[in-house]
Amino acid sequence: MKIPFNKPYLTGREMDYIYQAVYSGKISGNGMFTQKCQRLLESRYGFKKALLTTSCTDALEMGAILADIKPGDEVIVPSYTFVSTALAFVRQGAKIIFADSRPDHPGIDEDKLEELITPKTKVIVPVHYAGVACDMDKIMSLADKYNLIVIEDAAQAIDSFYRGKPLGSIGHLATFSFHETKNINSGEGGLLAINDERFIRRSEIIWEIGTNRSEFFRGEVNKYGWVDIGSSFLPSEITAAYLWAQLENLDNIQKRRIEIWQQYFAGLNDWAINNGIKMPKIPDYATNNGHLFYMVCGSGDQRNQIINYLKENGIQATFHYLSLHQSLFYKSKQDGRELPQSDRYTNCLLRLPLFYELKENEIEYIINTIKQITK
Ligand SMILES: *Cc1c(COP(=O)(O)O)cnc(C)c1O
């Protein structure tokens, strides 16, 4: 048996909608499909405004512009995350203050955030790793106390909740990814959610190349022009049409992914305990959106041994992030603080295949193969 790590799921309607978009005569951005996607996401998750972008990276860059990041401003980001979470702010000249992860979860350690805040701190970027919420009450109260902007990196967190509130609706701004590795995808794609009124008008301008074109199309102004900085952050209607087919199937996709996740958990829990391996933790304030199934091994050797054994048996399991504070790009700029939890997840975390079309017998095979490995 050969089982890949990921396989992007096609719901079946993608080509119909792309065909409609192409033959509608309006294939650039902000057309019918873009607006359908945005309206759906706003109403389903209570975002004040949703703007489709060409990637989560772009949405983070828009966030950095909206937060008015200037050289020397400090932005607190977990070290255990994808490059863009930090890079988007570095491009605006920010100094990144890397935070460690929690001992029980790869998410940012909320209890150690306050000591990282200085008079230069402007933004905190919590990342909802595996779609599991950070403790947002703690983060938002720090933001209130020190007058900071919170930008949720919800790239993995579509349709996941914190104390009943949708992720992405809590921070002042939030970003999502529709990259092909995410639950809902359009190949490349993303979303900026704006929850704070003060950013709404400017977000549309930055999105449309620094112009007030959106206001013009709504008939609010009688001509449009260059009014601010920005870029071409909006995807074409072809991308939005593909995304619409995915969003129509959101409930179905989530249901199946969560089932697979639960099957892994039930099948591997006893084995993990007996082998010194930690299973994923979902705090009681968070939900599970079935984005990814990970385990944390007792050592890097154990993790690599499992990956190799699975590979010999046709199963593609994989590690995840390399701590950003240890990266070639940032290491020399880092202040020398040790971030032991981030390094532990770098060395010991393992992810198993999880995609919509993964079949029952394949999941059984993966579980049984893993169970043959004992220390
Ligand atoms: C996938 C991901 C991103 C980047 O998303 P793109 O759409 O590929 O730009 C950023 N942050 C996190 C946490 C991610 O998982």
The ligand as an SDF file (V2000), in Angstrom:
LIG
                    3D

 15 15  0  0  0  0  0  0  0  0999 V2000
   -0.2120   27.3550    5.7590 C   0  0  0  0  0  0  0  0  0  0  0  0
    0.1740   28.3710    6.7630 C   0  0  0  0  0  0  0  0  0  0  0  0
    0.5490   29.6770    6.4180 C   0  0  0  0  0  0  0  0  0  0  0  0
    0.7670   30.1110    4.9800 C   0  0  0  0  0  0  0  0  0  0  0  0
   -0.3310   29.9920    4.1880 O   0  0  0  0  0  0  0  0  0  0  0  0
   -0.2110   30.3440    2.6170 P   0  0  0  0  0  0  0  0  0  0  0  0
   -1.6320   30.4020    2.1950 O   0  0  0  0  0  0  0  0  0  0  0  0
    0.5420   29.2170    1.9870 O   0  0  0  0  0  0  0  0  0  0  0  0
    0.4950   31.6320    2.4770 O   0  0  0  0  0  0  0  0  0  0  0  0
    0.8080   30.5950    7.4150 C   0  0  0  0  0  0  0  0  0  0  0  0
    0.7130   30.2560    8.7060 N   0  0  0  0  0  0  0  0  0  0  0  0
    0.3800   29.0160    9.0970 C   0  0  0  0  0  0  0  0  0  0  0  0
    0.2760   28.7060   10.5420 C   0  0  0  0  0  0  0  0  0  0  0  0
    0.1140   28.0230    8.1340 C   0  0  0  0  0  0  0  0  0  0  0  0
   -0.2080   26.7920    8.5290 O   0  0  0  0  0  0  0  0  0  0  0  0
  1  2  1  0
  2  3  1  0
  2 14  2  0
  3  4  1  0
  3 10  2  0
  4  5  1  0
  5  6  1  0
  6  7  2  0
  6  8  1  0
  6  9  1  0
 10 11  1  0
 11 12  2  0
 12 13  1  0
 12 14  1  0
 14 15  1  0
M  END
$$$$
